[in-house]
Amino acid sequence: MLRARLTVTALMSLLATAVLALAVAHGRSPYPFENRALGWLGPPSAIPTWADLVEYLGDPAICAAVAASVCLGFVRRALSRVVVFAAFAAVALLTSEHLVKPLVQRTYDAELTFPSGNVTAVSATALAMWLALSPVLGKRARTIGLLLGIVWVLLMSLAVVGAQWHTPLDCVGSILLSIGIVTAGAAVYESAATRRSPREA
């Protein structure tokens, strides 16, 4: 049942990513409706503040989340699971930066922007660590972890848009791509784990 849900989620997310990528391909952002969203996040003087927030929410927060997950995985005897799922997050980021961006060719100030690498890194890490640790966490801890992950992703999305590095559509594409790749990897992992279990028994 879990594998089926993961597979359906992966297929739907990757399909949505492909549709959105086709819609924005070779375009110059932001679109008019995205300009309104940019205006909601403050005047130009706020741009450096948003850029600083991107830096805090990026590498330092990712390293902290992975380190905490590794420690918890070690304590709960799920370390190998955490490492494998962290690899899925890395695959999502590499796919975003080295495959999707060059193919889509959406630009913002002459830079390729779809999808956002920062948002992909955060959303893929948050989802991967949550899926990796879910089997060894209680219901309350899973709920708290999910909420923290959602807040983290939303804050990073707001920050990259506020810094005028990306637009809302770039962020949506990043989240969809991350969900698609991480859940696809999770579906394969869970399938392999299910096949191993009867032998171990």
Backbone as a chain_set.jsonl record, in Angstrom:
{"seq": "MLRARLTVTALMSLLATAVLALAVAHGRSPYPFENRALGWLGPPSAIPTWADLVEYLGDPAICAAVAASVCLGFVRRALSRVVVFAAFAAVALLTSEHLVKPLVQRTYDAELTFPSGNVTAVSATALAMWLALSPVLGKRARTIGLLLGIVWVLLMSLAVVGAQWHTPLDCVGSILLSIGIVTAGAAVYESAATRRSPREA", "coords": {"N": [[0.836, -1.212, 0.0], [1.92, 1.266, 0.859], [4.008, 1.511, -1.006], [2.522, 1.782, -3.342], [1.223, 4.226, -2.936], [3.418, 5.934, -2.805], [4.445, 5.571, -5.377], [2.362, 6.525, -7.035], [2.272, 9.185, -6.156], [4.831, 10.015, -6.947], [4.682, 9.747, -9.772], [2.573, 11.516, -10.426], [3.626, 13.945, -9.495], [5.988, 14.245, -11.013], [4.87, 14.326, -13.556], [3.362, 16.695, -13.347], [5.477, 18.465, -12.984], [6.723, 18.265, -15.479], [4.719, 19.279, -17.177], [4.48, 21.932, -16.238], [7.089, 22.782, -16.749], [7.156, 22.69, -19.545], [5.315, 24.697, -20.047], [6.634, 27.012, -19.235], [8.961, 27.007, -20.614], [11.84, 28.325, -22.216], [11.085, 30.878, -21.649], [10.963, 34.296, -20.436], [11.221, 35.337, -17.236], [9.962, 37.587, -14.673], [6.491, 36.58, -15.106], [3.57, 38.666, -15.71], [1.629, 38.222, -13.596], [3.263, 37.155, -11.685], [4.867, 39.278, -11.013], [3.25, 40.771, -9.325], [3.271, 39.198, -7.037], [5.942, 39.458, -6.34], [5.974, 42.103, -5.55], [4.558, 42.018, -3.156], [6.336, 41.231, -1.236], [7.834, 43.224, -0.192], [9.719, 46.374, -0.449], [12.366, 47.325, -2.814], [14.528, 47.763, -1.092], [14.383, 45.714, 0.723], [15.478, 43.498, -0.407], [18.254, 42.654, 0.128], [17.941, 41.621, 2.733], [16.222, 39.44, 2.383], [17.922, 37.922, 0.778], [19.962, 37.33, 2.61], [18.51, 35.691, 4.307], [18.052, 33.506, 2.655], [20.63, 32.429, 2.601], [20.945, 31.568, 5.27], [18.925, 29.662, 5.488], [19.721, 27.791, 3.698], [22.56, 25.985, 3.027], [23.64, 25.805, 5.796], [21.324, 25.102, 7.319], [20.489, 22.808, 5.969], [22.666, 21.07, 6.357], [22.491, 20.844, 9.143], [19.981, 19.61, 9.421], [20.388, 17.158, 8.117], [22.506, 16.115, 9.639], [21.267, 15.865, 12.167], [19.335, 14.006, 11.49], [20.92, 11.824, 10.76], [22.106, 11.225, 13.236], [19.812, 10.553, 14.741], [18.935, 8.448, 13.192], [21.026, 6.65, 13.611], [20.746, 6.115, 16.356], [18.197, 4.969, 16.36], [18.597, 2.743, 14.829], [18.419, 3.024, 12.057], [20.195, 4.019, 10.286], [21.337, 3.384, 7.748], [19.128, 3.637, 6.133], [18.591, 6.4, 6.34], [20.883, 7.418, 5.089], [20.577, 6.442, 2.46], [18.202, 7.743, 1.685], [19.028, 10.374, 1.882], [20.689, 10.393, -0.291], [18.785, 10.28, -2.321], [17.737, 12.853, -2.133], [19.971, 14.302, -2.929], [20.15, 13.454, -5.584], [17.839, 14.655, -6.595], [18.558, 17.386, -6.452], [20.803, 17.468, -8.175], [19.58, 16.7, -10.553], [17.837, 18.835, -10.927], [19.648, 21.001, -11.289], [21.449, 20.224, -13.342], [20.071, 18.975, -15.358], [17.242, 19.661, -15.679], [17.153, 22.545, -15.554], [18.964, 23.346, -17.738], [17.503, 22.227, -19.863], [14.961, 23.437, -19.792], [15.422, 26.229, -19.932], [14.482, 28.689, -18.891], [14.7, 32.085, -18.116], [15.873, 34.658, -15.857], [16.875, 37.788, -15.421], [18.944, 37.097, -17.159], [19.841, 34.703, -16.108], [19.55, 31.165, -15.673], [16.625, 29.876, -14.277], [14.608, 28.026, -13.674], [14.116, 24.888, -12.382], [14.285, 26.316, -9.003], [17.374, 25.959, -7.472], [17.966, 26.277, -4.742], [15.453, 25.999, -3.457], [14.805, 23.444, -4.319], [16.856, 21.95, -3.074], [16.243, 22.308, -0.349], [13.529, 21.413, -0.135], [13.731, 18.779, -1.105], [15.525, 17.674, 0.743], [14.111, 18.002, 3.177], [11.803, 16.414, 2.726], [12.978, 13.913, 2.138], [14.391, 13.252, 4.521], [12.273, 13.162, 6.289], [10.697, 11.056, 5.264], [12.575, 9.013, 5.517], [12.879, 8.732, 8.278], [10.326, 8.342, 9.243], [9.298, 5.643, 9.759], [10.445, 5.044, 12.223], [9.626, 6.869, 14.029], [7.254, 8.278, 16.341], [3.706, 9.097, 16.091], [3.193, 11.801, 16.811], [5.77, 12.951, 16.624], [6.26, 12.546, 13.898], [4.319, 14.214, 12.802], [5.116, 16.743, 13.762], [7.633, 16.901, 12.561], [6.885, 16.92, 9.871], [5.452, 19.347, 9.722], [7.473, 21.199, 10.397], [9.156, 20.816, 8.207], [7.521, 21.711, 6.088], [7.201, 24.425, 6.768], [9.866, 25.256, 6.571], [10.377, 24.878, 3.818], [8.501, 26.664, 2.725], [9.431, 29.105, 3.765], [11.969, 29.262, 2.54], [11.142, 29.415, -0.115], [9.751, 31.864, -0.133], [11.916, 33.49, 0.502], [13.751, 33.256, -1.693], [12.207, 34.344, -3.686], [11.688, 36.875, -2.637], [14.283, 37.861, -2.632], [14.551, 38.241, -5.241], [15.659, 36.337, -6.922], [14.351, 34.25, -7.955], [11.096, 33.238, -9.211], [7.607, 32.761, -8.245], [6.659, 30.539, -9.803], [9.017, 29.178, -10.392], [9.637, 28.203, -7.874], [7.451, 26.526, -7.333], [7.85, 24.594, -9.318], [10.26, 23.52, -8.386], [9.497, 22.323, -5.954], [7.635, 20.401, -6.828], [9.297, 18.807, -8.467], [11.14, 17.872, -6.568], [9.484, 16.376, -4.836], [8.623, 14.445, -6.664], [11.024, 13.056, -7.441], [12.174, 12.209, -4.977], [10.087, 10.66, -3.828], [9.849, 8.742, -5.812], [12.325, 7.436, -5.593], [11.971, 6.526, -2.978], [9.85, 4.735, -3.325], [11.062, 2.715, -4.851], [12.994, 1.895, -3.01], [11.408, 0.987, -0.838], [10.115, -1.107, -2.09], [12.246, -2.842, -2.624], [13.009, -3.362, 0.005], [10.777, -4.719, 0.954], [10.94, -7.055, -0.547], [13.257, -8.108, 0.508], [12.586, -8.702, 3.129], [10.988, -11.199, 3.532], [12.991, -13.107, 3.062], [14.774, -12.559, 5.078], [13.235, -13.242, 7.222]], "CA": [[0.0, 0.0, 0.0], [2.816, 2.415, 0.915], [4.693, 1.612, -2.294], [1.567, 2.276, -4.338], [1.025, 5.664, -2.698], [4.654, 6.618, -3.208], [4.553, 5.52, -6.839], [1.373, 7.447, -7.606], [2.741, 10.54, -5.846], [5.982, 10.304, -7.809], [4.242, 9.913, -11.164], [1.783, 12.744, -10.539], [4.506, 15.102, -9.291], [6.871, 14.38, -12.17], [4.039, 14.768, -14.677], [3.069, 18.112, -13.132], [6.725, 19.189, -13.245], [6.925, 18.306, -16.938], [3.724, 20.199, -17.76], [4.876, 23.294, -15.874], [8.328, 23.083, -17.469], [6.792, 22.989, -20.938], [4.593, 25.97, -20.081], [7.53, 28.16, -19.018], [10.211, 26.777, -21.345], [12.41, 29.394, -23.039], [10.441, 32.146, -21.32], [11.68, 35.252, -19.584], [10.402, 35.62, -16.069], [8.686, 37.066, -14.223], [5.265, 36.893, -15.829], [2.874, 39.776, -15.021], [1.008, 37.851, -12.322], [4.342, 36.926, -10.728], [5.326, 40.601, -10.569], [2.441, 41.177, -8.177], [3.776, 38.466, -5.87], [7.216, 40.068, -5.966], [5.683, 43.354, -4.859], [4.035, 41.773, -1.809], [7.407, 40.862, -0.31], [8.55, 44.392, 0.295], [10.371, 47.263, -1.412], [13.722, 46.882, -3.21], [15.468, 47.81, 0.033], [14.275, 44.468, 1.487], [16.125, 42.408, -1.148], [19.404, 42.073, 0.845], [17.475, 40.861, 3.894], [15.755, 38.152, 1.862], [19.101, 37.18, 0.327], [20.612, 36.801, 3.813], [17.679, 34.596, 4.807], [18.345, 32.36, 1.788], [21.895, 31.837, 3.035], [20.74, 30.873, 6.539], [18.027, 28.523, 5.293], [20.329, 26.878, 2.748], [23.558, 24.994, 3.451], [23.714, 25.528, 7.242], [20.127, 24.397, 7.782], [20.494, 21.471, 5.365], [23.664, 20.279, 7.09], [21.963, 20.567, 10.478], [18.883, 18.647, 9.298], [20.956, 15.841, 7.778], [23.271, 15.643, 10.8], [20.31, 15.432, 13.186], [18.704, 12.779, 10.989], [21.924, 10.751, 10.862], [22.21, 10.868, 14.66], [18.594, 9.851, 15.126], [18.952, 7.183, 12.482], [21.977, 5.766, 14.294], [20.146, 5.703, 17.631], [17.027, 4.125, 16.095], [19.019, 1.661, 13.936], [17.918, 3.293, 10.706], [21.214, 4.869, 9.675], [21.468, 3.1, 6.317], [17.938, 4.21, 5.504], [18.794, 7.847, 6.26], [21.911, 7.682, 4.079], [19.993, 6.197, 1.138], [17.232, 8.802, 1.38], [19.805, 11.59, 1.631], [21.141, 10.282, -1.678], [17.659, 10.655, -3.182], [17.681, 14.317, -2.128], [21.083, 14.773, -3.761], [19.765, 13.202, -6.981], [16.874, 15.697, -6.961], [19.281, 18.636, -6.683], [21.613, 17.317, -9.388], [18.648, 16.698, -11.69], [17.375, 20.212, -11.079], [20.685, 21.917, -11.765], [22.2, 19.779, -14.517], [19.2, 18.431, -16.403], [16.011, 20.415, -15.917], [17.448, 23.949, -15.89], [19.442, 23.516, -19.12], [16.48, 21.848, -20.829], [13.831, 24.383, -19.791], [15.948, 27.499, -20.432], [13.753, 29.868, -18.439], [15.692, 33.017, -17.603], [15.51, 35.819, -15.046], [18.12, 38.568, -15.44], [19.922, 36.331, -17.952], [20.229, 33.483, -15.397], [18.577, 30.075, -15.709], [15.984, 29.913, -12.955], [13.586, 26.993, -13.424], [13.595, 25.234, -11.056], [15.234, 26.927, -8.07], [18.237, 25.001, -6.794], [17.823, 26.434, -3.29], [14.188, 25.404, -3.014], [14.915, 22.001, -4.541], [17.711, 21.373, -2.032], [15.533, 22.311, 0.93], [12.34, 20.562, -0.171], [14.15, 17.383, -1.243], [16.102, 17.247, 2.024], [13.049, 17.902, 4.18], [10.962, 15.251, 2.442], [13.771, 12.688, 2.236], [14.661, 12.936, 5.923], [10.999, 12.809, 6.924], [10.343, 9.699, 4.831], [13.556, 8.067, 6.048], [12.71, 8.527, 9.717], [8.926, 8.089, 9.605], [9.014, 4.333, 10.383], [10.998, 4.912, 13.582], [9.107, 7.97, 14.837], [5.858, 8.208, 16.742], [2.787, 9.926, 15.305], [3.399, 13.219, 17.131], [7.059, 13.355, 16.064], [6.096, 12.623, 12.439], [3.529, 15.414, 12.498], [5.976, 17.906, 14.016], [8.649, 16.908, 11.505], [6.254, 17.338, 8.617], [5.142, 20.777, 9.816], [8.735, 21.934, 10.322], [9.608, 20.744, 6.821], [6.677, 22.581, 5.261], [7.566, 25.812, 7.09], [11.209, 25.466, 6.001], [10.245, 25.017, 2.357], [7.778, 27.911, 2.438], [10.32, 30.233, 4.053], [12.975, 29.347, 1.48], [10.47, 29.886, -1.329], [9.541, 33.306, 0.029], [13.209, 34.177, 0.522], [14.345, 33.367, -3.035], [11.37, 35.277, -4.449], [11.949, 38.198, -2.077], [15.615, 38.286, -3.072], [14.421, 38.398, -6.696], [16.478, 35.351, -7.612], [13.409, 33.329, -8.591], [9.695, 33.622, -9.193], [6.783, 31.699, -7.65], [6.606, 29.334, -10.629], [10.276, 28.456, -10.193], [9.535, 27.501, -6.591], [6.485, 25.428, -7.5], [8.537, 23.561, -10.081], [11.253, 22.893, -7.507], [8.815, 21.465, -4.984], [7.088, 19.249, -7.554], [10.408, 17.953, -8.878], [11.675, 17.221, -5.36], [8.532, 15.343, -4.41], [8.634, 13.37, -7.65], [12.25, 12.248, -7.41], [12.354, 11.575, -3.666], [9.1, 9.588, -3.642], [10.199, 7.659, -6.742], [13.39, 6.688, -4.929], [11.398, 5.85, -1.814], [9.058, 3.6, -3.802], [12.019, 1.661, -5.21], [13.611, 1.411, -1.766], [10.433, 0.205, -0.074], [9.881, -2.341, -2.838], [13.393, -3.712, -2.374], [12.966, -3.753, 1.413], [9.723, -5.715, 1.08], [11.444, -8.305, -1.122], [14.282, -8.651, 1.402], [12.016, -9.107, 4.428], [10.673, -12.617, 3.658], [14.223, -13.881, 3.119], [15.356, -12.368, 6.4], [12.404, -13.961, 8.168]], "C": [[0.872, 1.263, 0.0], [3.518, 2.615, -0.417], [3.776, 2.192, -3.355], [1.349, 3.772, -4.184], [2.25, 6.456, -3.134], [4.785, 6.67, -4.726], [3.597, 6.498, -7.505], [1.798, 8.896, -7.365], [3.892, 10.938, -6.753], [5.545, 10.583, -9.239], [3.476, 11.215, -11.352], [2.668, 13.979, -10.415], [5.423, 15.322, -10.488], [6.101, 14.818, -13.408], [3.719, 16.257, -14.554], [4.309, 18.974, -13.384], [6.947, 19.347, -14.738], [5.965, 19.288, -17.604], [4.105, 21.642, -17.478], [6.142, 23.707, -16.617], [8.048, 23.431, -18.923], [6.123, 24.357, -21.048], [5.523, 27.169, -19.978], [8.81, 28.079, -19.849], [10.573, 27.956, -22.242], [11.749, 30.743, -22.788], [11.343, 33.033, -20.493], [10.769, 35.605, -18.421], [10.807, 36.988, -15.499], [7.535, 37.416, -15.177], [4.524, 37.99, -15.067], [2.262, 39.385, -13.678], [2.069, 37.553, -11.262], [4.897, 38.25, -10.203], [4.553, 41.076, -9.357], [2.933, 40.492, -6.903], [5.095, 39.051, -5.4], [6.99, 41.347, -5.167], [5.19, 43.167, -3.442], [5.148, 41.578, -0.787], [8.302, 42.029, 0.08], [9.204, 45.198, -0.804], [11.746, 46.727, -1.794], [14.729, 46.878, -2.068], [15.447, 46.521, 0.869], [15.028, 43.317, 0.831], [17.34, 41.827, -0.41], [19.007, 41.227, 2.057], [16.99, 39.484, 3.473], [16.938, 37.295, 1.416], [19.86, 36.576, 1.514], [19.833, 35.599, 4.358], [17.894, 33.33, 3.966], [19.604, 31.65, 2.264], [21.723, 31.046, 4.326], [19.92, 29.595, 6.367], [18.618, 27.46, 4.372], [21.292, 25.901, 3.387], [23.614, 24.755, 4.96], [22.525, 24.723, 7.754], [20.067, 22.979, 7.22], [21.471, 20.562, 6.1], [23.154, 19.899, 8.474], [20.867, 19.509, 10.422], [19.41, 17.243, 9.008], [21.728, 15.268, 8.959], [22.341, 15.131, 11.899], [19.642, 14.127, 12.772], [19.651, 11.596, 11.076], [22.051, 10.286, 12.317], [20.987, 10.077, 15.109], [18.517, 8.491, 14.447], [19.885, 6.178, 13.137], [21.367, 5.222, 15.585], [19.001, 4.722, 17.404], [17.324, 2.972, 15.125], [18.421, 1.799, 12.533], [18.914, 4.141, 9.927], [21.324, 4.633, 8.165], [20.296, 3.681, 5.539], [18.099, 5.721, 5.317], [19.804, 8.185, 5.164], [21.345, 7.506, 2.672], [19.033, 7.322, 0.757], [17.929, 10.144, 1.175], [20.343, 11.577, 0.204], [20.021, 10.635, -2.655], [17.533, 12.177, -3.267], [18.789, 14.894, -2.999], [20.779, 14.574, -5.244], [18.783, 14.271, -7.459], [17.576, 17.009, -7.286], [20.102, 18.564, -7.967], [20.737, 17.332, -10.636], [18.154, 18.1, -11.986], [18.41, 21.082, -11.776], [21.293, 21.518, -13.103], [21.356, 19.179, -15.633], [18.033, 19.354, -16.71], [16.295, 21.869, -16.309], [17.956, 24.117, -17.323], [18.398, 23.169, -20.178], [15.378, 22.903, -20.939], [14.247, 25.753, -20.306], [15.052, 28.69, -20.086], [14.743, 30.809, -17.774], [15.064, 34.147, -16.784], [16.807, 36.596, -14.867], [19.263, 37.77, -16.068], [20.438, 35.081, -17.245], [19.146, 32.424, -15.551], [17.955, 29.927, -14.326], [14.991, 28.795, -12.679], [14.206, 25.614, -13.486], [14.678, 25.863, -10.179], [16.058, 25.846, -7.382], [18.103, 25.072, -5.282], [16.561, 25.763, -2.771], [14.21, 23.898, -3.221], [15.725, 21.345, -3.433], [16.965, 21.255, -0.709], [14.348, 21.347, 0.906], [12.711, 19.088, -0.308], [14.726, 16.855, 0.062], [15.024, 17.044, 3.072], [12.198, 16.655, 3.964], [11.738, 13.95, 2.624], [14.017, 12.292, 3.688], [13.379, 12.533, 6.654], [10.583, 11.391, 6.542], [11.293, 8.662, 5.421], [13.276, 7.722, 7.506], [11.292, 8.18, 10.137], [8.685, 6.733, 10.261], [9.505, 4.203, 11.822], [10.547, 6.042, 14.504], [7.659, 7.707, 15.223], [5.01, 9.18, 15.926], [3.022, 11.414, 15.551], [4.701, 13.731, 16.513], [6.983, 13.462, 14.54], [5.354, 13.888, 12.044], [4.367, 16.677, 12.672], [7.036, 18.024, 12.924], [8.09, 17.371, 10.179], [5.975, 18.834, 8.616], [6.409, 21.627, 9.72], [9.267, 21.95, 8.892], [8.83, 21.668, 5.91], [7.037, 24.046, 5.494], [8.919, 26.159, 6.477], [11.129, 25.702, 4.497], [9.551, 26.327, 1.996], [8.667, 29.127, 2.673], [11.393, 30.386, 2.979], [12.356, 29.853, 0.182], [10.231, 31.388, -1.272], [10.859, 34.058, -0.081], [13.797, 34.327, -0.879], [13.523, 34.291, -3.93], [11.611, 36.702, -3.958], [13.298, 38.746, -2.473], [15.672, 38.535, -4.57], [15.426, 37.541, -7.461], [15.592, 34.42, -8.435], [12.004, 33.903, -8.522], [8.874, 32.505, -8.562], [6.722, 30.423, -8.481], [7.89, 28.512, -10.531], [10.208, 27.615, -8.919], [8.571, 26.325, -6.673], [7.129, 24.275, -8.258], [9.549, 22.806, -9.238], [10.606, 21.905, -6.545], [8.264, 20.218, -5.659], [8.193, 18.275, -7.966], [10.975, 17.186, -7.685], [10.771, 16.097, -4.89], [8.592, 14.157, -5.364], [9.843, 12.466, -7.523], [12.419, 11.524, -6.08], [11.345, 10.447, -3.458], [9.323, 8.442, -4.623], [11.302, 6.795, -6.137], [12.864, 5.902, -3.741], [10.585, 4.63, -2.229], [9.951, 2.424, -4.175], [12.629, 1.044, -3.956], [12.65, 0.521, -0.99], [10.126, -1.113, -0.766], [11.007, -3.341, -2.588], [13.384, -4.213, -0.934], [11.914, -4.831, 1.643], [10.184, -7.061, 0.546], [12.484, -8.952, -0.208], [13.69, -9.265, 2.658], [11.678, -10.589, 4.52], [11.923, -13.473, 3.767], [14.843, -13.79, 4.508], [14.57, -13.14, 7.453], [12.75, -15.443, 8.149]], "O": [[0.613, 2.207, -0.747], [3.619, 3.738, -0.911], [4.205, 3.003, -4.176], [1.296, 4.504, -5.172], [2.133, 7.514, -3.754], [5.186, 7.688, -5.289], [3.978, 7.215, -8.43], [1.696, 9.734, -8.26], [3.932, 12.055, -7.267], [5.992, 11.555, -9.847], [3.701, 11.936, -12.324], [2.484, 14.952, -11.146], [5.613, 16.456, -10.928], [6.612, 15.591, -14.218], [3.795, 16.995, -15.536], [4.208, 20.073, -13.928], [7.312, 20.423, -15.211], [6.36, 20.041, -18.493], [4.06, 22.485, -18.374], [6.257, 24.848, -17.065], [8.64, 24.363, -19.468], [6.335, 25.085, -22.018], [5.251, 28.221, -20.556], [9.646, 28.98, -19.792], [9.721, 28.511, -22.936], [11.841, 31.647, -23.619], [12.344, 32.59, -19.928], [9.667, 36.116, -18.619], [11.886, 37.489, -15.815], [7.591, 38.386, -15.933], [4.818, 38.225, -13.894], [2.366, 40.144, -12.714], [1.802, 37.684, -10.067], [5.35, 38.321, -9.06], [5.115, 41.707, -8.462], [3.006, 41.104, -5.838], [5.345, 39.135, -4.197], [7.725, 41.637, -4.223], [5.373, 44.048, -2.602], [4.919, 41.745, 0.411], [9.393, 41.838, 0.616], [9.247, 44.769, -1.957], [12.241, 45.786, -1.173], [15.673, 46.087, -2.07], [16.377, 46.261, 1.632], [15.201, 42.265, 1.447], [17.454, 40.604, -0.326], [19.664, 40.233, 2.366], [17.3, 38.482, 4.118], [16.955, 36.086, 1.647], [20.343, 35.447, 1.435], [20.423, 34.618, 4.81], [17.915, 32.221, 4.499], [19.647, 30.421, 2.324], [22.295, 29.965, 4.466], [20.184, 28.581, 7.013], [18.082, 26.356, 4.271], [20.886, 25.074, 4.204], [23.634, 23.598, 5.38], [22.692, 23.779, 8.526], [19.644, 22.053, 7.912], [21.143, 19.421, 6.427], [23.356, 18.774, 8.93], [20.819, 18.616, 11.268], [18.938, 16.262, 9.583], [21.623, 14.077, 9.254], [22.597, 14.085, 12.494], [19.412, 13.249, 13.603], [19.239, 10.49, 11.425], [22.096, 9.086, 12.587], [21.114, 9.052, 15.779], [18.088, 7.506, 15.048], [19.572, 4.99, 13.211], [21.458, 4.029, 15.874], [18.845, 3.759, 18.155], [16.402, 2.305, 14.655], [17.983, 0.825, 11.92], [18.536, 4.887, 9.024], [21.397, 5.589, 7.393], [20.461, 4.16, 4.417], [17.779, 6.255, 4.255], [19.603, 9.129, 4.4], [21.603, 8.326, 1.791], [19.057, 7.798, -0.378], [17.469, 10.964, 0.381], [20.442, 12.623, -0.436], [20.279, 11.225, -3.704], [17.258, 12.726, -4.334], [18.571, 15.865, -3.724], [21.111, 15.427, -6.067], [18.878, 14.741, -8.593], [17.242, 17.67, -8.269], [20.093, 19.505, -8.761], [21.112, 17.909, -11.657], [18.061, 18.507, -13.144], [18.1, 21.803, -12.724], [21.619, 22.384, -13.915], [21.86, 18.907, -16.723], [17.849, 19.78, -17.85], [15.739, 22.366, -17.288], [17.43, 24.953, -18.058], [18.401, 23.746, -21.266], [14.92, 23.224, -22.036], [13.493, 26.381, -21.049], [14.884, 29.597, -20.901], [15.546, 30.373, -16.948], [13.913, 34.533, -16.984], [17.738, 36.109, -14.226], [20.391, 37.772, -15.575], [21.38, 34.454, -17.729], [17.957, 32.745, -15.56], [18.665, 29.859, -13.323], [14.569, 28.633, -11.535], [14.754, 25.214, -14.513], [15.844, 25.932, -10.569], [15.506, 24.925, -6.781], [18.124, 24.041, -4.609], [16.593, 25.047, -1.77], [13.691, 23.151, -2.391], [15.332, 20.303, -2.909], [17.043, 20.23, -0.031], [14.182, 20.549, 1.828], [12.073, 18.234, 0.308], [14.452, 15.719, 0.449], [15.018, 16.035, 3.776], [11.908, 15.925, 4.912], [11.22, 12.992, 3.197], [13.867, 11.124, 4.046], [13.401, 11.668, 7.53], [10.164, 10.613, 7.399], [10.872, 7.564, 5.783], [13.416, 6.571, 7.921], [11.072, 7.764, 11.275], [7.936, 6.662, 11.235], [9.029, 3.342, 12.562], [11.03, 6.159, 15.63], [6.932, 7.003, 14.522], [5.539, 9.987, 15.162], [3.047, 12.203, 14.605], [4.73, 14.821, 15.942], [7.575, 14.368, 13.954], [5.713, 14.554, 11.073], [4.331, 17.573, 11.829], [7.303, 19.117, 12.424], [8.735, 18.123, 9.448], [6.232, 19.514, 7.623], [6.42, 22.654, 9.042], [9.769, 22.971, 8.421], [9.41, 22.335, 5.053], [7.164, 24.818, 4.545], [9.089, 27.246, 5.925], [11.75, 26.627, 3.974], [9.968, 27.018, 1.067], [8.662, 30.069, 1.88], [11.697, 31.5, 2.554], [12.977, 30.633, -0.54], [10.477, 32.1, -2.246], [10.921, 35.131, -0.681], [14.291, 35.399, -1.228], [14.064, 34.942, -4.824], [11.725, 37.628, -4.761], [13.455, 39.956, -2.635], [16.688, 38.976, -5.106], [15.967, 37.947, -8.49], [16.008, 33.879, -9.459], [11.756, 34.914, -7.865], [9.391, 31.406, -8.361], [6.732, 29.327, -7.92], [7.847, 27.283, -10.581], [10.659, 26.471, -8.888], [8.849, 25.25, -6.141], [6.972, 23.113, -7.881], [9.68, 21.589, -9.361], [11.101, 20.796, -6.347], [8.403, 19.111, -5.139], [8.039, 17.062, -7.828], [11.257, 15.992, -7.784], [11.235, 14.999, -4.583], [8.61, 13.005, -4.931], [9.706, 11.243, -7.5], [12.771, 10.345, -6.06], [11.712, 9.382, -2.961], [9.021, 7.292, -4.306], [11.221, 5.566, -6.165], [13.255, 4.756, -3.519], [10.628, 3.6, -1.557], [9.642, 1.276, -3.857], [12.765, -0.175, -3.854], [13.021, -0.563, -0.539], [9.902, -2.127, -0.103], [10.764, -4.528, -2.369], [13.717, -5.37, -0.682], [12.127, -5.751, 2.432], [9.857, -8.1, 1.12], [12.592, -10.177, -0.146], [14.227, -10.235, 3.193], [12.047, -11.214, 5.515], [11.924, -14.468, 4.492], [15.359, -14.768, 5.05], [15.129, -13.629, 8.436], [12.152, -16.227, 8.886]]}, "num_chains": 1, "name": "protein.A"}
